[in-house]
Amino acid sequence: MRWRHLLILLPLGVGLAMSAMLHYWEACPVFYARADAAALSVMAGLAFSLVLAAGWTVHGLLERKCRAALAQLQAQAADDRRRFLQRLDHELKNPLTALRAALANLAEAPTDAAWREAFVGVETQAQRLSRLVAELRKLADLETRPIEHAPVDLTALLEEALALARERPEAAARRLNLNLPRAPWPLPVIHGDRDLLFLTIHNLLDNALKFTRTGDVIELRAFEDGAMVIVEVADTGPGIPEEELPHVWEELYRGQGARGTPGSGLGLALVRAVVLRHGGQVALRSRVGQGTVVTVRLPAR
Amino acid sequence: MHKLLLVDDEPAITENLAPFLQRAGFDVTVATDGEEALRQIARLRPDLVILDVLMPRLDGRETLRRLRRAGNWTPVILLTQVGASTERAMALEEGADDYLNKPFDPYELVARIRAVLRRARPGQPPLAAARLLVSGPLRLDRLSRRASLEGQELVLTPKAIALLEYLMTHPDELLSRERLLDAVWGWDYPAGTRTVDTRIAELRRALGDDVVQPRYIETIPGQGYRFIAPVEAGA
């Protein structure tokens, strides 16, 4: 018990003192009440003390909870940062190793053809690093850049994104479905940055195409839910193991199943950043062997 | 032979870029910070300055500001990131002739240098430093981000305004979709070419421009767009 907790007793003390004074004072004023003034003042003091005590207890509890939550957040942020640096290290290591190998080949190339091959190797890796930097900059940029808040025709946007996905070579061997409400009314107009929202849907369809196999179904659907519009990209692909699910939105994270597939590990992180900037939410459900569904919730206005 | 001043504090960049630019046919001098750059500009009177932004002592932005305040309109290409609108407003205040994002393709830099040199009007402020851009009945106020046609204000999204601004500050220049993405959007999009086409279509609708016989924006099939109407700095 700290000293300030003794303050709780102060109103009670004041009440007692007043009570004693009133009791022994000859010209004690008379209140037309059912209890005498002396008893009332004790009770008032006691009540005040109790209120103070309760207030302080609640305040103390809340403060302790806040501190615990803050400590947890800080620990998590430190954890995220460490994991991000590890992944960045990994992402830089491979192209740099390839670059150095290609440079060694360039220096010792016995023939013109070998030299040209090594040269293309250098160029490829330099481009790979440029892409990685560009993606990272996008993420950093997204958190601060002002985003457009113009009316967006979501129906047209989703149709366009699916049309683009259909042009991909993988699309020929998958069933791509689009399921949008037409009756009694179409999707409401939402406000936001059309280019960024397009990027979001594009990334989700891109993932679905990359991680599914011949014959799988990919469905792009959207519907209205109260004040929100829900857009989902679902697939019947191999699914994501449960232990990987908490990490899928993290920057540069790549699951076991994604190892052999080209990609930066930033696609979903970008999706999340864009949706959060629009005041929306993202969620991902997946079952191994059954498939994956990503849900994007956007406020409709 | 055009004289270039290349300003960057990173030797890895200047050591590789300077010989490349020399081979491209320019007379190149290197400076490693803003103060040195200002001295070299006064001494050498280069035809164009390539200026990095992040440098010790005097950074690129401040260097450019001092240069312009002194009434020096030597063309400058700033090596920086312009995407966000706040940065654009700053860029206008600075009066750089063009911008290029690091990391860039050196061939792209040479193309930009040639374009800026072609556009430059010796001793005069570039269009990139003008607050008001006028092309016949079309006016664009770059500070208030408003455009009007024959006195009628045009309803345009901020992105379309930024695109119009870039087109009007680079008249008669072939602008590829990639370059427009880089300069106006700040980064490439997966479906970037469509993204650009969508906004160009928005601009054309607002300007009442005919695709087949355009007054303002011409499509160069397979290559990009070109703003064909003459542009002047307005008062």
Contacts between the chains, C-beta under 8 A, distances in Angstrom:
chain1	res1	chain2	res2	distance
A	130	B	103	5.1
A	133	B	103	6.5
A	134	B	187	6.1
A	134	B	188	6.6
A	137	B	81	7.4
A	137	B	187	6.6
A	138	B	187	5.1
A	141	B	83	6.4
A	141	B	84	7.3
A	141	B	186	6.6
A	141	B	187	6.9
A	144	B	84	7.4
A	145	B	83	6.5
A	145	B	84	4.4
A	145	B	186	7.5
A	146	B	84	6.3
A	146	B	85	5.8
A	146	B	86	7.1
A	148	B	157	6.1
A	148	B	158	5.5
A	148	B	159	6.0
A	150	B	157	4.7
A	150	B	158	7.7
A	160	B	194	7.3
A	161	B	191	7.8
A	164	B	191	5.4
A	164	B	194	7.1
A	194	B	198	7.6
A	195	B	159	6.9
A	195	B	185	6.8
A	195	B	189	6.2
A	195	B	195	5.2
A	198	B	189	7.5
A	198	B	191	6.4
A	198	B	195	7.0
A	199	B	189	5.7
A	199	B	190	6.6
A	199	B	191	7.8
A	202	B	189	8.0
A	202	B	190	5.1
A	202	B	191	5.7
A	203	B	190	7.3
A	206	B	190	7.0
